Amino acid sequence: MKMPKIAIVTVSDRASAGVYEDLSGPAVFDWLKTAVEPPYEVVRRLIPDGEEMVSSTLAGLCDDEQCDLVLVAGGTGPDLRDQTPEGVARIAEKYLPGFGEAMRRANLAEVPTAILSRQEAVTRGKSLIITLPGKPAAIATSLNAIFAAVPYCLDLIGAARLSTDPLVAPSFRPKPH
């Protein structure tokens, strides 16, 4: 059985240029450490904003590195440089709009500007790509809102089997008929 491979991608002009510390990628990593049961491999990327950079990085992680789950933090707002959704659209095969709806709903309970967010989830081959906000608190809120469905989604697309800690992030898999 293949060990799950999870990519964490931070999209930020300033963090990638060293202007400030990347807090988004470590927040995703810390959440995974508490919620996902080992073993799994983590691949990390820190890239600048931009449609082409996002699409080429994600295509490489899915196609070449065969990551099962790709978690992308940042670049999902309405700012001119926020082009993560556009980059994802270039390489997406199937859209899973329920993920974005659930993340926005969960974050809207905490901050009124969550409505500006453009989080989404898509598949590419046997990879599930989920875009997240760039703020660490919103990352945890988003992952808590959706992760129950992630392991089963990975099963359905033929990715490696991922297990979660049921006390932190209980996953739902329907019982076979």
N, C-alpha and C positions, 0 to 999 in steps of 0.2 A: 504494500500500500504506500502510495506517494505521500511524503510529508508536505503539509500545506505550506505554500510560499506566499507571504503577504508583503506587498510593497506599500511603503508610506512615502508619499510625495508631498512636499511643501512647495507651494507656488507663491513666490514673493520676490519682487524686484529688490527690495531693500535687504531682506534677510540673505538672499543669494549673493548680494554684493558685499555682505559683511557690515552693513550700516547698523543693523541690530541683530540680536540673537534670535534664531529660529525657536519659537516657543510652540508652534503648531505641531511639527513633527514629533517632538518629545511628548506632547500631550497625547497624541494618537498612540504612540508607543507605550506610554504609561497605562493608558486605558486597556490596551490589548493585554499587557502583562497581568492585569487583574481579572480580565474577562475570558480570555481564550486559554484553553488548556494546552500545554506543550505536548508533543514537540511541534514546532513550526519554525520556519525560517523567515527572517525579516530582511527586506532590501529597502534601503532608504535613498531618496533623491531630494535635493534642494535645488529648485530651478527658478529662473525669473518668470514673471508673468509673460503672457503672449500666446496666441492661438497656435502658432507653429511649434513652439517649444513644448507646449502641453501635449499636442497631438503626437509629436514624434517621440516624446518620452513615454507616453502611455502605450503607444503601439509597440515600442521596444520591450517594455515590461510585460506586455501580454503575449506578444508573438515570439520574441527571442528568449526572454527570461522565463516565460511560462508561469507568471505569477497567477495564483488562483484568485486572490483578492487584492485590489488596488484601492487604497484609501488616499484621496487627494484633498489636502487642506489648503484653502485659500483661493482667491481669484474668482469667487462666486457672487460678488456684489455687483452694483451698477456702475462702479467707477470705470473710467475709460480704459484703464489697464487690466481690469478684471475680465479675462477672456477664457477662463477655464471651461465654462460650458461650451463655448464655440470650438475650443480645441477638442473636447470630448466628442462633440457632434461629428467631427471629421472622421472619427475612427469607430464610432458606435455601431453595433449591429442591431440590438434590441433595447428599447427604452422601458424602464420600470418606474413609471411616474409615482407610484405609491410611496417609494422611499423618500423622494423629495417632499411630498405632501406631509408625510409623518414628521420629518425633520423640521420643516417650517412650523407646523402646528406645535410641536414640543417647544421650540425656541420662542415662538410667539407668546407663550405663557410666561416667559421670563423677560422679554424685551420687545417693545413694539416695532422696532426696526427689522425684526426677523422677516417680515413680509418682503423686504428688499432682496432677500437671499435667493439664489438660483441653484440650490443643491439639487442633485439628481443621481440616479443610478442607471447604468447601462451594462450590457454584456458585450464582450468581444471574444468570440471563440469560447474557450473554457474559463474566461476571466470575468469577474464581476468588478466593475469600477464604480466606486461611490465617491461623490464629491461632498466635501464638508466645509463648514465655515472656517475661517482662519483663527478665530478667537478660541483659546483653550477651553473656556467654560462652555461655549457653544458646541465644541467638538464632543465633549462628554455628553451633553444633553442630546445631541443628534445620534450618537452611537447607542446611547441607552434607549432611544425611541425606536430604533430600527433593527438592532442586532438579533433579536429573536428570530427574524426571518432570514438572516444571512446564511447560516449553515445549510438550511434546506434549499435555498436558492443555489448555493454552490453544488449541492447534490444534483439538482435538476439540470445544471449546465455541464455536468461531467467533470467538475473541478475536484481537487483533493478534499477529503472529508475533514471538516473542522469541528472541533468540540469546544463547548464553552463551560465555564464554571456555572452550574445552575443557580448558585446563590447570588452571583453577580449579574450574569446575562443569560437567563434561561432561554434556550433555543427551542423552537417548535418544529417538530417533524411529524407530519401526519402518520397515523398508524396504517400499515399496509392492510389492504382488503383481504 
